[in-house]
Amino acid sequence: MGKVSLRIAIGGIAIAIAMLAGVSGSSAATINVTTTIDEFESGNRCSLREALWSANNDDVIKAVGCKAGSGKDKVVVPSGRFNLTRRNVAPVPLEGEELLPAPKIEDLGETGDLDLTAPVTSTITAAESSTKVA
């Protein structure tokens, strides 16, 4: 095999790997809400707040009961009543961390209202028509 043929073959393999990486990186996740309790960072269940946080951040570090988001996610919400009970309070910064400005504190999605902040589409579909968020 000549040098030119070898370069073309290696280039083709690199393009194929890049294309596969692009396909797997752009797929959406389906995140299933498993509790109506308004909780955050508290166990193996997936609350609505945690599901939206996971979709916003494509991570589960603070939502261990949920599946990590990945692009344009779908959040599946079961029937039930979802009372938002986590009051909006500013997090206490750790030593060496900067305190976030007031508008950013609200947009973390950890307390207060529910936030969709990432440039992704999250679709909330109720398993039954009796789902309510209060």
C-alpha positions in Angstrom: 0.0 0.0 0.0 1.5 3.4 -1.0 1.8 6.4 1.2 -1.1 8.2 -0.6 -3.4 5.2 -0.2 -2.5 4.8 3.4 -3.2 8.5 4.1 -6.6 8.2 2.3 -7.5 5.1 4.4 -6.5 6.7 7.7 -8.4 9.9 6.7 -11.5 7.8 5.9 -11.3 6.0 9.2 -11.0 9.4 11.1 -14.1 10.8 9.3 -16.1 7.6 10.1 -15.2 7.9 13.8 -16.1 11.6 13.9 -19.4 10.9 12.2 -20.2 8.2 14.7 -19.3 10.4 17.6 -21.5 13.1 16.3 -24.5 10.8 16.0 -24.2 9.4 19.5 -23.6 12.9 21.0 -26.7 14.4 19.5 -29.2 11.8 20.6 -31.9 12.8 23.1 -32.5 11.2 26.5 -35.9 10.1 27.9 -36.0 11.1 31.5 -38.7 9.5 33.6 -40.1 11.3 36.7 -40.6 8.7 39.4 -42.0 10.7 42.3 -44.4 13.6 42.9 -42.3 14.9 45.9 -40.4 18.1 45.2 -36.9 16.9 46.2 -33.4 17.7 45.0 -30.1 15.7 45.5 -31.9 13.3 47.8 -31.8 9.7 46.7 -32.6 7.2 44.0 -36.0 8.7 42.9 -36.3 11.2 40.1 -38.4 14.2 40.9 -39.7 16.7 38.3 -37.2 19.3 39.6 -34.3 16.8 39.2 -35.5 15.6 35.8 -35.5 19.2 34.5 -32.1 19.9 36.1 -30.8 16.8 34.4 -32.2 17.9 31.1 -30.7 21.4 31.5 -27.2 20.2 32.6 -26.9 16.8 30.7 -25.7 15.4 34.0 -26.9 13.5 37.0 -24.4 14.6 39.7 -27.3 16.4 41.5 -30.1 14.1 40.2 -28.8 10.6 40.8 -32.2 9.0 40.5 -32.6 10.4 37.0 -31.1 9.6 33.6 -28.5 12.1 32.3 -29.9 14.5 29.7 -28.4 14.5 26.2 -29.5 17.2 23.8 -33.2 17.7 23.1 -34.6 15.6 26.0 -38.0 14.2 26.7 -39.2 14.4 30.3 -42.0 11.9 31.0 -44.2 13.0 33.9 -46.6 10.5 35.6 -50.1 11.5 36.7 -50.3 13.1 40.1 -50.1 16.5 41.9 -46.7 18.1 42.0 -46.5 20.7 44.8 -43.4 22.9 44.5 -42.2 23.0 48.2 -38.5 24.0 47.8 -38.4 27.7 48.6 -36.1 29.9 46.6 -33.0 30.5 48.8 -29.6 31.5 47.8 -27.0 28.7 48.1 -24.1 29.3 50.5 -20.9 29.5 48.4 -18.1 27.1 49.4 -14.7 28.6 50.4 -13.1 30.1 47.4 -16.3 30.2 45.3 -17.9 33.5 44.2 -21.5 34.3 45.2 -23.8 34.2 42.2 -25.7 37.4 41.3 -29.4 37.3 42.4 -30.9 36.6 38.9 -28.5 33.6 38.4 -29.4 32.1 41.8 -33.0 31.8 40.7 -32.1 30.1 37.4 -30.3 27.1 38.9 -33.6 25.1 39.1 -32.7 23.8 42.6 -35.2 25.9 44.5 -38.3 28.0 43.7 -39.9 27.6 40.4 -38.9 25.1 37.7 -36.4 26.4 35.1 -35.6 25.3 31.6 -32.3 27.1 30.9 -30.4 25.0 28.4 -30.6 25.6 24.7 -32.4 22.2 24.3 -36.0 21.3 23.9 -37.6 19.5 26.9 -41.0 18.1 26.2 -43.1 17.3 29.2 -45.8 14.7 28.5 -48.3 13.6 31.1 -48.9 9.9 31.3 -52.5 10.7 32.1 -54.5 14.0 31.8 -54.7 14.4 35.6 -51.2 15.8 36.1 -51.0 19.1 38.0 -48.1 21.3 39.0 -48.9 23.7 41.8 
